[in-house]
């Protein structure tokens, strides 16, 4: 129980078995989301990814459960490309 949310896990598991999917979101706090996802504007998402991967990775793969609008994805890719170019001395 790394984050101290073990009891929430137990309740979420029970709710999933009852099919209470919509009610489950009420148990998931912003703190929990922030521990597992990068969210916000493209600039905020890029900053979160940079902070989480600094010193351990110079490449990332983005998972999106639904398609992002092309301008949004382009902005995010631009933010990440601009910031990772300095890591290796060359653009990716």
For each residue, the residues with C-beta under 8 A, 3 or more apart:
1: 4 5 6
2:
3: 32 35
4: 1
5: 1 8 9 32
6: 1 9 10
7: 10 11
8: 5 11 12 27 28 32
9: 5 6 12 13
10: 6 7 13 14
11: 7 8 14 15 27
12: 8 9 15 16 24 27 28
13: 9 10 16 17
14: 10 11 17 18
15: 11 12 18 20 21 23 24 27
16: 12 13 19 20 21 24
17: 13 14
18: 14 15
19: 16
20: 15 16 23 24
21: 15 16 24
22: 25
23: 15 20 26 27
24: 12 15 16 20 21 27 28
25: 22 28
26: 23
27: 8 11 12 15 23 24
28: 8 12 24 25 32 33
29: 32 33
30: 33 34
31: 34 35
32: 3 5 8 28 29 35 36
33: 28 29 30 36 37 39
34: 30 31 37 39
35: 3 31 32
36: 32 33
37: 33 34
38: 44 45 48 49 52
39: 33 34 44 45 48
40: 43 44 45 48
41: 44 45
42: 45 46 72 75 76 78 79
43: 40 46 47 75 79
44: 38 39 40 41 47 48
45: 38 39 40 41 42 48 49 76 79
46: 42 43 49 50 76 79 80 83
47: 43 44 50 51
48: 38 39 40 44 45 51 52
49: 38 45 46 52 53 60 80
50: 46 47 53 54 80 83
51: 47 48 54
52: 38 48 49
53: 49 50 56 57 58 60
54: 50 51
55:
56: 53
57: 53 60
58: 53 84 87 88 92
59: 84 92
60: 49 53 57 80
61:
62: 76
63:
64: 67 68
65:
66:
67: 64
68: 64 72 73 76
69: 72 73
70: 73 74
71: 74 75
72: 42 68 69 75 76
73: 68 69 70 76 77
74: 70 71 77 78
75: 42 43 71 72 78 79
76: 42 45 46 62 68 72 73 79 80
77: 73 74 80 81
78: 42 74 75 81 82
79: 42 43 45 46 75 76 82 83
80: 46 49 50 60 76 77 83 84
81: 77 78 84 85 91 92
82: 78 79 85
83: 46 50 79 80 86 87
84: 58 59 80 81 87 88 91 92
85: 81 82 88 89 90 91 92
86: 83 89
87: 58 83 84
88: 58 84 85 92
89: 85 86
90: 85
91: 81 84 85
92: 58 59 81 84 85 88
